Amino acid sequence: MKNYEWSLDALYKGYDDPIFLEDIEKLKNWKCTLSDVCQKLQKETKEIKLHEGLALLEEIREYTYRLKMYTQLRLSVDSNDEQNNVWSYTVNNLIADISYYESMVWNILLDIEDLESLIETDAKARDYRFLLHEKIQKRKYDLNEQQEQILSMLYPTGIKAFSDMYYALTGNAKANFRGEVLPLTKVKNMCHDTCKEVRKDAFLAELKAYEAIAEPLSFAISAIKSQQLKEARLRGYKDPLEKMLIESRMRKNTLDVMMKSIEAYLPMFRTYLKKKASLLGYAQGLPWYEIYATLGECGFHFSIEECNAYILKHFKPVSEHLYQMVKRAFEEDWIDYPTRKGKQPGAFCENLGWIKESRMITNYNYTLSDIVTVAHELGHAFHGMMIENQPILNREYCMPLAETASTFNENIIYNALAADMNAKDRLLVLDTQLSALCQNILDIYARFQFEKAVFEHVEKGFLNASQLCELMKEALLKSFGDGLDPKYLHPYRWITKVHYYLPDIAYYNFPYTFGALFSRGLYAKYQAEGSTFIPKYEALLQATTTNTVEDVARIAGIDITTDTFWKQSLQSIVDQMQEFLKLIEKE
């Protein structure tokens, strides 16, 4: 009987595989020799520096990535295996040592006189034209060596320490649920329970637990956001938002147009939420503990075989390339399905470009949402297939485009499920999809507005817990409006979201909304144009690593710098809401 666990033999046959051990030795040798290699490279002509430097960076990336992926993948499904922990630690330490020299090579390249004109004289450099130009532009935000060293030295005891404090406080927090003291993480999971009373009690217990850690975490978030603001300006950015937009390869105008389009549609989302609140028995809007509650549970049970067959059936009419890749993924055991001890929760996909494959995990539980999850991860694999022929340094796409193919696949499956089911189950499918969209649109909009307000306030001074709670309530009401019951808001959302406490990145929110609406718009174009759209879609995915988001969109004939596209995507969601409400009336 098939166990539906993945095979990693295409990477290495095991930790005793001679090829694995040879690659480990290569990293160990690099640790000892790269300093001399860099010194020698520094003395070469600028033409040799450019060509040989890029070749060295390619080789470093290939070997460090394949070893990191192998140990990471093995650890992800069995954290109790001591070998996995030992080898993961060994590889990560080797990579950390080598990354110093990797940075040194980049500095040698970027120091080349007339680098921009030299790029056109070398075939390898031309392949990396976009990447090199991007690095040249970003270099103006570097500080001098002494300043960088000071920031690096202070990092562990400054901004990173406050981030670590967040993990320590939230990871060890307890909540009193109906007289029983439980880990906060367990009580948070109860907020998704099928029983309304359990959801409410868990929500109230969660809020009470946050009261105990709110003041120290107000110091953490104030310090983190204050340092992010000061460092961004020290480097020459206008603010942390500009830094995030540059990292996202996205123009400020594009973000502004998207946000203004969302604001225009907020009343329609609120109307949907109020109607849903009424259906669930609430007269004043949805209390927060019901914000993602569905109207019922779909009773369908999908075996893994049925899941795979369903996905293949509905992917085949869309794209032969997608269908063939998915078929291969199923046949060659790219996916690790079952939950088991030592396996990490959730789902993910890793692209393994050097073998032209991917590996995915899920914790399959035989429900409708599990089919959507498998389809989602296969979208990441398809995106990986579209970029696997890019040179190795050109295989990273920016955050706003990261969920393009995965969400496109979700749309295929959601539409198929809705079409295949009776009216009652179709209602549940729509409800599930719309709940997720509300999170990607309304919740993310609120999180963006909150973070923007925090940056404005920390410039003037410290924010205590009560002030942060007020800012969060204002942001929630600005987004959800009367769709939420004002008596049951979640003032501690600034604690629940780890994104606010990441030391190296701010505004880790709007890319989610971009991804949801962008994929929605792409799928609408597919529905309008049929199979003739797929070559454009595939070309778009291929271009995601070497273009701005605006230029990527143009490949599919989309202009994301005006509100037309965003409003079309939002209108398609509103149309689905109206369909949902019509089905409700018939029930």
C-alpha positions in Angstrom: 0.0 0.0 0.0 1.3 3.4 -1.0 2.4 5.5 2.1 2.1 8.9 0.2 5.4 10.1 1.7 7.9 11.9 -0.6 11.1 10.6 -2.1 14.2 12.7 -1.8 16.4 10.2 -3.7 16.7 12.6 -6.7 18.6 14.9 -4.4 20.8 12.5 -2.4 20.3 8.9 -1.4 21.0 9.7 2.3 23.6 11.3 4.6 26.0 8.5 3.7 25.6 9.1 0.0 29.1 9.7 -1.4 27.8 12.6 -3.5 26.4 14.2 -0.4 29.6 13.8 1.5 31.6 15.1 -1.5 29.4 18.2 -1.6 29.9 18.8 2.2 33.7 18.6 1.7 33.4 21.2 -1.1 31.8 23.6 1.3 34.4 22.9 4.0 37.2 23.5 1.4 35.5 26.8 0.3 35.5 27.9 3.9 39.3 27.6 3.9 40.0 28.8 0.3 37.5 31.5 -0.6 39.5 34.2 1.1 42.4 33.6 -1.2 40.1 33.2 -4.2 38.6 36.7 -3.5 42.0 38.2 -3.1 43.1 36.8 -6.4 39.9 37.9 -8.1 40.4 41.4 -6.8 43.7 41.7 -8.8 42.2 40.5 -12.1 41.1 42.8 -15.0 37.6 44.1 -14.8 36.4 41.8 -17.6 37.7 38.7 -15.8 36.4 40.0 -12.4 32.9 40.3 -13.9 32.8 36.9 -15.7 34.7 34.8 -13.1 32.9 36.5 -10.2 29.5 35.7 -11.5 30.6 32.1 -12.2 31.8 31.8 -8.6 28.6 33.2 -7.3 26.6 30.6 -9.4 28.7 27.8 -8.0 28.4 28.9 -4.4 24.6 29.3 -4.8 24.2 25.8 -6.4 26.1 23.9 -3.7 24.9 25.8 -0.7 21.3 25.7 -1.9 21.1 22.0 -2.7 22.7 21.0 0.7 20.5 23.4 2.6 17.4 22.1 0.8 18.2 18.5 1.4 18.8 18.9 5.2 15.8 21.3 5.5 13.4 19.0 3.7 14.5 16.0 5.8 14.2 18.0 9.0 10.7 19.3 8.1 9.2 15.8 8.1 11.2 14.3 11.0 12.5 16.8 13.6 13.0 13.9 16.0 15.7 12.3 13.9 19.0 13.4 15.6 20.9 13.0 12.3 18.6 15.6 10.7 19.3 18.0 13.4 23.1 17.4 13.4 23.4 17.8 9.6 21.1 20.8 9.4 23.2 22.5 12.0 26.4 21.6 10.2 25.2 22.8 6.8 23.7 26.0 8.1 27.0 26.9 9.9 29.0 26.2 6.8 26.7 28.4 4.7 26.9 31.2 7.3 30.7 31.2 7.0 30.6 31.1 3.2 28.0 33.9 3.0 30.7 36.3 4.1 32.8 35.6 1.1 29.7 35.6 -1.1 29.1 39.2 -0.1 32.8 39.9 -0.7 32.5 38.7 -4.3 29.4 40.9 -4.9 31.3 43.9 -3.5 34.2 43.2 -5.9 31.8 43.1 -8.8 29.9 46.2 -7.8 33.2 48.1 -7.4 34.1 47.6 -11.0 34.5 50.9 -12.8 31.9 51.4 -15.6 30.1 48.2 -14.6 26.8 49.1 -16.3 28.5 49.5 -19.7 30.6 46.4 -19.1 27.6 44.2 -18.6 26.7 44.3 -22.3 30.2 43.0 -23.3 29.8 39.6 -21.4 27.2 37.0 -22.2 26.9 35.8 -18.6 26.6 39.3 -17.3 23.8 40.0 -19.9 21.9 37.1 -18.4 22.1 38.9 -15.1 21.4 42.4 -16.5 18.3 43.0 -14.4 19.9 41.6 -11.2 23.1 43.6 -11.6 21.3 46.8 -12.3 19.1 46.2 -9.3 22.1 45.7 -7.1 23.8 48.8 -8.5 20.7 50.8 -7.6 20.4 49.4 -4.1 24.0 50.0 -3.3 23.4 53.6 -2.8 21.5 52.6 0.4 24.6 50.9 1.9 26.4 52.7 4.7 30.2 52.8 5.0 32.0 49.8 6.3 32.4 51.1 9.8 28.7 52.0 10.1 27.6 48.6 8.7 29.9 46.9 11.3 28.4 49.0 14.1 24.8 48.1 13.1 25.8 44.5 12.7 27.5 44.4 16.1 24.4 46.0 17.8 21.9 43.9 15.9 21.8 40.9 18.3 21.4 43.0 21.5 19.1 45.6 19.9 16.3 45.1 17.4 16.9 41.3 17.2 16.7 41.0 21.0 13.3 42.7 21.0 12.2 40.3 18.3 13.4 37.3 20.3 11.6 38.7 23.4 8.3 38.6 21.4 8.8 34.9 20.6 9.7 34.1 24.2 6.7 35.9 25.7 4.1 34.6 23.2 5.6 31.1 23.0 5.4 30.7 26.8 2.1 32.5 27.3 -0.7 30.7 29.1 -4.5 31.3 28.9 -7.3 30.3 31.3 -9.9 28.6 29.3 -13.0 27.6 31.4 -10.9 27.3 34.5 -8.1 25.3 32.8 -4.7 26.9 32.2 -3.5 25.9 28.7 -0.8 27.1 26.3 -2.0 30.2 24.5 -1.3 28.5 21.1 -3.8 25.7 22.0 -6.5 28.2 23.0 -5.9 30.2 19.8 -6.6 27.1 17.8 -9.9 26.8 19.6 -10.9 30.1 18.0 -11.5 28.0 14.9 -13.6 25.4 16.7 -16.9 24.4 15.1 -18.8 25.3 18.3 -19.8 29.0 18.6 -19.6 28.9 22.4 -16.1 27.4 22.3 -14.9 30.1 19.8 -16.3 32.9 22.0 -14.8 31.6 25.3 -11.4 30.9 23.6 -11.4 34.5 22.1 -12.1 36.0 25.5 -9.4 33.8 27.2 -7.0 34.8 24.5 -7.6 38.6 25.1 -7.1 38.1 28.8 -3.8 36.3 28.2 -2.5 39.2 26.1 -3.2 41.6 28.9 -0.4 40.0 30.9 2.3 40.5 28.2 1.0 43.6 26.5 3.2 46.1 28.3 6.6 44.4 27.6 5.5 43.8 24.0 4.6 47.5 23.6 8.3 48.2 24.4 9.3 45.6 21.8 7.1 46.9 18.9 8.0 50.5 19.7 11.7 49.8 19.7 11.6 47.6 16.5 9.5 50.1 14.6 11.6 53.1 15.8 14.8 51.4 14.8 13.4 50.4 11.4 12.4 54.0 10.8 15.7 55.5 11.9 17.8 52.9 10.0 15.8 53.4 6.8 16.3 57.1 6.9 20.0 56.7 7.8 20.4 54.6 4.7 18.7 57.2 2.5 15.2 55.8 2.2 12.2 58.1 2.8 10.8 55.6 5.2 10.4 51.8 5.8 7.6 51.6 3.2 9.9 52.9 0.5 12.4 50.2 1.4 9.8 47.5 1.3 8.5 48.7 -2.1 12.0 48.6 -3.5 12.5 45.1 -2.2 9.1 44.2 -3.7 10.1 45.7 -7.1 6.9 47.8 -7.0 6.2 51.4 -7.5 4.5 53.6 -4.8 1.8 54.6 -7.3 0.9 51.0 -7.9 0.4 50.5 -4.1 -1.6 53.7 -3.8 -3.9 52.8 -6.7 -4.5 49.3 -5.2 -5.3 50.7 -1.8 -7.7 53.4 -3.1 -9.5 50.8 -5.2 -9.9 48.7 -2.0 -11.3 51.7 -0.1 -13.9 52.2 -2.8 -15.1 48.6 -2.3 -15.0 48.5 1.5 -18.8 49.3 1.8 -19.6 46.3 -0.3 -17.5 44.0 1.8 -19.1 45.4 4.9 -22.6 44.7 3.4 -21.6 41.1 2.9 -20.3 40.8 6.5 -23.4 42.4 8.0 -25.6 39.9 6.0 -23.5 37.0 7.2 -23.7 38.4 10.8 -27.4 38.4 10.5 -27.5 34.8 9.2 -25.3 33.8 12.2 -27.7 35.6 14.6 -25.8 38.8 15.2 -27.6 42.2 14.9 -24.6 44.5 15.3 -22.1 43.0 12.9 -19.8 40.1 13.4 -18.0 39.7 16.7 -14.3 39.1 16.0 -14.5 35.5 17.1 -16.9 34.8 14.2 -15.0 36.7 11.5 -13.8 33.6 9.8 -16.6 31.3 10.8 -18.4 29.5 8.0 -22.1 28.8 7.9 -21.5 25.1 8.2 -19.2 22.2 7.5 -18.9 20.4 4.2 -19.3 16.7 4.8 -17.3 15.6 1.8 -14.4 13.2 2.5 -11.6 13.1 -0.1 -9.0 10.3 0.0 -5.6 11.2 -1.3 -6.3 9.3 -4.5 -9.6 11.2 -5.0 -7.8 14.5 -4.3 -5.1 13.8 -6.9 -7.6 12.6 -9.5 -9.8 15.6 -9.0 -6.9 18.0 -9.4 -5.7 16.3 -12.6 -9.2 16.3 -14.0 -9.6 20.1 -13.6 -6.0 21.1 -14.4 -5.9 19.3 -17.8 -8.4 21.6 -19.6 -6.5 24.7 -18.3 -2.8 23.9 -19.2 -1.2 20.8 -20.6 2.1 22.0 -19.1 0.5 22.3 -15.7 -1.3 18.9 -16.1 1.9 17.1 -17.1 3.9 18.5 -14.2 1.3 17.7 -11.7 1.0 14.1 -13.1 4.7 13.8 -12.7 4.6 15.1 -9.2 2.0 12.5 -8.2 3.8 9.6 -9.9 7.3 10.5 -8.7 6.4 11.2 -5.1 7.1 15.0 -4.9 4.5 15.4 -2.1 4.6 14.3 1.5 0.9 14.0 2.6 0.4 12.4 5.9 0.6 14.0 9.4 3.1 12.2 11.7 5.2 12.7 14.7 8.1 15.1 14.2 6.6 16.6 11.0 6.1 20.4 10.9 2.5 21.7 10.7 1.1 23.4 7.7 2.2 23.1 4.1 5.0 24.5 1.9 6.7 24.0 -1.5 10.4 24.2 -2.3 11.6 24.6 -5.9 14.6 22.4 -6.7 15.7 24.1 -9.9 19.0 22.1 -10.3 17.0 18.8 -10.8 14.0 20.5 -12.3 11.6 19.3 -9.6 9.9 20.5 -6.5 9.0 19.0 -3.1 5.9 19.8 -1.1 4.4 18.9 2.3 0.9 19.0 3.5 -0.7 17.6 6.6 -3.5 16.0 4.7 -6.8 15.6 6.6 -9.2 14.4 3.9 -11.3 17.6 3.7 -12.3 20.0 1.0 -9.7 22.5 2.2 -7.0 19.9 1.8 -7.7 19.6 -1.9 -7.3 23.4 -2.2 -4.0 23.2 -0.2 -2.5 20.6 -2.5 -3.6 22.6 -5.5 -2.0 25.7 -4.0 1.4 24.0 -3.3 1.3 22.6 -6.9 1.0 26.2 -8.1 4.3 27.0 -6.4 5.8 24.0 -8.1 4.5 25.1 -11.5 6.0 28.6 -10.8 9.2 26.8 -10.1 9.0 24.9 -13.4 8.5 28.2 -15.3 11.7 29.7 -13.9 13.9 26.5 -13.7 15.6 27.4 -17.0 16.7 30.8 -15.7 20.4 31.1 -14.7 20.7 30.1 -11.1 21.0 33.6 -9.7 17.8 34.6 -11.5 15.5 32.2 -9.7 14.1 34.4 -6.9 10.9 36.3 -7.4 9.7 39.2 -5.2 7.1 38.8 -2.4 4.0 40.3 -4.2 4.4 37.8 -7.0 5.2 34.8 -4.8 1.5 33.6 -4.6 0.6 34.2 -8.2 0.5 30.6 -9.5 -0.6 29.1 -6.2 -3.6 31.4 -5.9 -4.4 30.9 -9.6 -4.6 27.1 -8.9 -6.9 27.8 -5.9 -9.3 29.6 -8.2 -9.4 26.7 -10.6 -10.3 24.3 -7.8 -12.7 26.5 -6.0 -14.6 27.1 -9.2 -14.6 23.4 -10.0 -15.9 22.5 -6.6 -18.6 25.1 -6.7 -19.7 23.8 -10.2 -19.7 20.2 -9.1 -21.7 20.5 -5.9 -25.3 20.9 -5.0 -26.7 24.2 -3.9 -26.1 23.6 -0.2 -22.5 22.5 -0.6 -21.8 25.2 -3.2 -22.8 27.7 -0.6 -20.2 26.3 1.9 -17.5 26.4 -0.8 -18.3 30.1 -1.6 -18.4 30.9 2.1 -15.0 29.3 2.7 -13.5 31.2 -0.3 -15.0 34.5 0.6 -13.8 34.2 4.2 -10.3 33.8 3.0 -10.7 36.7 0.6 -11.9 38.9 3.5 -8.7 38.1 5.3 -6.6 39.0 2.3 -8.4 42.2 1.7 -10.0 43.6 4.9 -7.7 42.2 7.5 -4.5 43.1 5.6 -5.8 46.6 4.9 -6.3 47.0 8.6 -2.8 45.7 9.4 -1.3 48.1 6.8 -3.1 51.1 8.2 -2.1 50.1 11.8 1.6 49.8 10.9 1.5 53.1 9.0 0.0 54.7 12.2 2.6 53.1 14.4 5.5 54.5 12.3 3.9 58.0 12.5 3.6 57.8 16.3 7.0 56.3 17.2 8.6 59.2 15.5 7.1 61.4 18.2 7.6 59.0 21.1 6.9 55.7 22.9 3.6 53.9 22.4 2.2 52.0 25.4 -0.1 49.1 25.3 -3.3 51.0 25.6 -2.3 53.4 22.8 -1.5 50.4 20.6 -4.8 48.9 21.3 -6.6 52.1 20.3 -4.6 52.3 17.1 -5.6 48.7 16.3 -9.3 49.3 17.0 -9.2 52.4 14.8 -7.6 50.4 12.0 -10.1 47.5 12.3 -13.0 49.9 12.1 -11.5 51.8 9.2 -11.4 48.6 7.3 -14.3 46.4 8.5 -16.6 49.3 9.5 -20.0 48.3 10.7 -19.3 44.8 9.4 -17.8 44.2 12.9 -19.5 44.4 16.3 -17.7 47.2 18.0 -18.1 45.5 21.4 -16.1 42.5 20.2 -13.1 43.9 18.3 -9.6 42.4 18.7 -7.5 45.2 20.2 -4.5 42.9 20.5 -4.0 42.1 16.8 -0.7 43.9 17.2 0.4 41.0 19.3 -1.1 38.1 17.3 0.8 39.0 14.1 4.5 38.0 14.2 5.1 40.2 11.1 5.2 43.3 13.2 8.2 41.9 15.2 10.4 40.8 12.3 13.6 42.8 12.7 14.6 43.0 9.0 11.3 43.8 7.3 8.4 46.2 7.7 5.0 46.3 6.0 4.9 42.5 5.6 1.2 42.8 4.7 0.3 44.5 1.4 2.0 41.8 -0.7 -0.7 39.4 0.4 -3.4 41.6 -0.9 -1.5 42.3 -4.1 -1.1 38.5 -4.6 -4.8 37.8 -4.0 -6.1 40.5 -6.3 -3.5 40.0 -9.0 -4.2 36.2 -9.3 -7.9 36.9 -9.2 -7.5 39.3 -12.1 -5.4 36.8 -14.0 -7.9 34.1 -13.5 -10.7 36.4 -14.8 -8.7 37.0 -17.9 -8.3 33.2 -18.4 -12.1 32.8 -18.0 -12.6 35.6 -20.6 -9.9 34.5 -23.1 -9.8 30.7 -22.5 -6.8 28.6 -23.6 -5.3 31.5 -25.6 -4.5 33.2 -22.3 -2.3 30.4 -20.9 0.8 31.1 -23.0 0.7 34.7 -21.7 0.2 33.4 -18.2 3.2 31.1 -18.5 5.4 33.9 -20.0 4.4 36.1 -17.1 5.5 33.5 -14.6 8.8 33.1 -16.4 9.4 36.8 -16.2 8.7 37.2 -12.4 12.4 36.9 -11.4 13.8 39.5 -13.8 11.2 42.3 -14.0 9.3 44.8 -11.8 5.8 43.8 -10.9 4.4 46.4 -13.3 6.4 45.0 -16.2 5.4 41.4 -15.3 1.7 42.4 -15.4 2.1 44.1 -18.8 3.1 40.7 -20.3 -0.5 39.6 -19.7 -1.8 42.9 -21.0 -2.6 44.2 -17.6 -1.9 47.7 -16.3 -1.7 47.7 -12.5 -0.8 51.4 -12.3 -4.4 52.4 -12.9 -7.5 51.4 -11.0 -9.3 49.6 -13.8 -7.6 46.2 -13.1 -7.9 46.4 -9.4 -11.6 47.3 -9.5 -12.3 44.5 -11.9 -10.7 42.0 -9.5 -12.6 43.5 -6.5 -15.8 43.5 -8.5 -15.4 39.8 -9.3 -15.3 39.2 -5.5 -18.4 41.3 -5.0 -20.1 39.3 -7.7 -19.3 36.1 -5.8 -20.7 37.7 -2.6 -23.9 38.5 -4.4 -24.1 34.9 -5.7 -23.6 33.7 -2.1 -26.4 35.9 -0.8 -28.8 34.7 -3.6 -28.1 31.1 -2.7 -28.8 32.0 1.0 -32.2 33.4 0.0 -33.1 30.1 -1.7 -32.1 28.0 1.2 
